[in-house]
Amino acid sequence: MTEMEIDMSLFTSGEEQHTKSNCVNDEQEFIDKSRDVYQRTTWDKLHMSIVYLLCKVNGINIGTVKKELLKQNILRGQNLFCNFIIQAQLTSCSNDTHVYATLVAVINLVFPEIGELVLNRIIMKFKCAFFQYEETDALASAVFIGHLINHNVADEKLAVELLTLLLKEPSIFSIEIAIAFLEICSKRVSEVFKMYLNNIFDTIHSLLDDEQLDEEVCNVLSLRLSVLYENGFKFKHLDLLPTNDCQITHFSTFDSIVDDTLIKIEYEYDPEFETNEKLYKMLVSQFQEDDDEEDDDEEDDDEEENGFESVNKFYNQYDGEKKLIGMIKYINDIGKDINMISLRNICLREVINLIVDTPMDYKKYLKEFILPDQEMEFCFMILDCCCERRTYKDNFGLLAKKYKLFFDLMEIMFIHCFVTSYNFDIQKSYNTAKFFAHIIKIGLIPYKFISIIEDKSNCPNEDYAKILHQEIHKTLYHNNCK
């Protein structure tokens, strides 16, 4: 290649470079699938996808989240899925538990071993929290178990065991959990253990009449119990999954599971990686084909019944699902252009540093450098410039807000740094943590995403998780004091 040809390559359009880069990476992915570096990359993307989808799941997009999870080889990441869905549920204050339980139920239809794993872990979580008097975690875990019983993932006998445990040595703490649990699944339990449930109600009423307990608290709990009984044990939340006779029920009990808290979600090299990937695709392909046919039939029936209203609702839902799928594609595309150095990127980096260091407005120049579909690359470039400094400057966070970057891209970048933090040194850990703490403070990342760092054992770099947690706490505390 001549010198002139080399110079001209610097000015190749972004679209051409992106195409060339994709071709090169496609070839590398085909060649390197058995290598550790490729498997590490796919593991990181699997980690990111699972965390992002669990942070974004709701009652509307749950079908799309299920399909995207099944594309990600969730069997390989079953411990990731289990740890993060339990962590997300515990930090949601039980508000979204019915959504998480529904997601577990639909995954259980395809991979019952994953449904059983989640059930066993949440039972162990409840036992630990209950015996250590951690009221919040015990209550959230009991509610999760209740919803899994509603979805027939867990057997009703588990409810009997849980209520028996709660009322063995009754207290306000255990009675409140028992009532919250009954508000969720007493309808389901009454269908199988009606006499036992009536006895439970009588027992709780007699306990609440005890003069030694707080009268005001007892009155509130008695009212909740009476309302529940008068309403015929109606569900507290609408089930998002229709009754399915093919659901696989697990008969886990409090005595049948063992403590597995030592299991960590770490990357492991798989010598049979390609074979296992092909087997996984074969497992889910038939299920997805059948599922797509059912979805088409349901959509046709809904449109005939509800007319234009149903059509509008369908298209609004479709737009939200389409956006979620687009964000997952961003995750899969991360790193494809990481080795591509062009004159445009060099200039863009200089422009970012100029904006941060001077009061001048370079907005009109910045727009000329950001090409379509390169917003994610620009976000990472801001973070790279931030990490090159000795100390963090607030202008980096303000720059992200000033130019109205997509909030979803900041969320993806937050998860990406969390997942790949095993590469961070102390300096990068501090600057990155300060950047995201500032981003969260100014509202570019919702507080819900912070739930993924509540359990530091979920992070590949515990030092980064600790620093990030401290910076977020310090930033939010300082903000509240003002």
Residue, then its C-alpha position, 0 to 999 in steps of 0.5 A: m500500500t502506498e503512502m497516499e493510499i494510507d492517507m486516504s484511508l484516514f478520510t474514509s467515511g464512517e459508514e465504510q469503516h463500520t462495514k469493513s470493521n464488521c466484516v473483519n470482526d465477523e471473520q475473527e468471530f468465526i475463527d476465534k470461537s474456541r479461543d479464550v478471548y472470544q469466549r470472554t467477550t461473549w460472556d461479558k455481552l451475555h452478562m450485560s444483556i441479562v443485567y440490562l434486560l432485568c433492569k428494563v423489564n415491565g408488564i408490557n415488554i415481558g414477552t420481548v424480554k423473554k425472547e431476547l433472554l432466550k437468544q443470549n444462551i441463558l443456560r450458560g448464564q443461569n447463575l447470572f440470571c438467578n443472582f440479578i433477578i433476586q437482587a432486582q426483586l429485593t431492591s424493588c420493595s416488592n413493587d415489581t415482584h409480580v413482573y419478575a415472577t412472571l418472567v421466571a414462569v415463562i423461562n421455566l416453561v423452556f428451561p425448568e432447571i432455571g426456574e428451580l434454581v431461582l426458587n431454591r435460591i429465593i427459599m434460601k434467601f428467605k430462610c437466611a433473612f428470617f432467622q437473622y431478623e432482616e425484615t425487608d429481605a424476608l418480606a420481599s422473599a416471601v412475596f416472591i415465593g407467593h407469586l411463584i406459587n401463583h404461577n404454579v412454579a412452586d407447589e402449594k405445599l411450600a406455602v404451608e411450610l412457610l406459614t408454619l415456620l412463620l407462626k411457630e414462634p409468632s411475633i409482629f415481625s412474623i405475623e406481618i410477613a404471613i399476612a403479606f404472603l397470604e395477600i399474594c397466594s391465599k387464593r391459590v392455597s385455598e384451592v388445595f389446603k382450604m381447612y389448613l388456611n382457615n386454621i391459619f386465619d383463626t390462629i392469626h386472629s387469636l395472636l392479634d388479640d394478644e394484649q401484650l402486642d402493640e394495639e395500633v399495629c395489631n388493628v392495622l394487621s387485623l384490618r388487612l386480614s379482614v379485607l383479604y377474607e371478605n374479598g375472597f382471597k383475590f390476588k393482590h396483583l393481576d397475573l401477567l401470564p395466563t394459566n398454563d397446564c404445561q407449566i412445570t411445578h417444582f416441589s422444593t421444600f425448606d429442608s430439601i435445599v442447601d446453602d449455595t451462597l459460595i457459588k460465584i458468577e465468574y467466567e469459565y473457559d468452555p472447551e466445548f463452547e461451539t458444540n454447546e452453543k449449537l445445542y442451545k440454539m437447537l433447544v430454543s428454536q422449536f419453542q420460539e417457532d411455536d411461541d411466535e405462532e401463538d402470539d400471532d393468533e392472540e394478536d388477531d383475536d385481540e384486534e377483532e375484539n377491540g378494534f382500533e383501540s387494540v390496534n393502537k395499543f399493539y403499535n405502542q407496545y411494538d414501538g417500546e419492544k422495538k426500542l428494547i431490541g435496538m438497545i440489545k443490538y447496541i450491546n452486541d455491537i460494543g467493541k467492534d470498532i474498538n481498534m479502529i483509529s481514524l482522523r475523525n476520532i482523533c479530532l473528536r477526542e480533541v473537541i471533547n477535551l476542549i469543551v471540558d477545559t474551556p468555557m467556549d461553546y463547541k456544540k456546532y462543531l461537535k455535531e459535525f463529528i458525530l455520525p449516525d449510529q456512532e452515538m455509543e462510540f461518542c459516549f465511550m469517548i467521553l468516558d475515555c477522556c474522563c479516565e485520562r485525567r488525574t481527577y474527575k471534572d464535572n464538565f464530563g457529566l454536564l457534557a453528556k447532559k448538555y448534548k442530550l445523549f440517549f439515556d439508554l446509551m448511558e445505561i448500557m455504558f454503566i452496565h458495560c463498565f460494571v461488567t468489564s471492571y476486572n480490567f480497571d486499575i485504581q485510577k480508572s475505577y475512581n474516575t469512572a465511579k465519579f463519572f457515573a455518580h455524577i450522571i446518576k445525580i443529574g438524572l441520566i441514569p435511573y436509580k433502579f440501575i443502582s440495584i445491580i451494585e447492591d451486592k458487591s459479589n455480583c461485580p467482577n471487580e469488588d474494589y470498583a463496586k466498593i468505590l462506585h457504591q461510596e461515590i454514589h452514596k456520597t453524591l446522593y447524600h450531599n445532594n439531599c443535604k442541600 
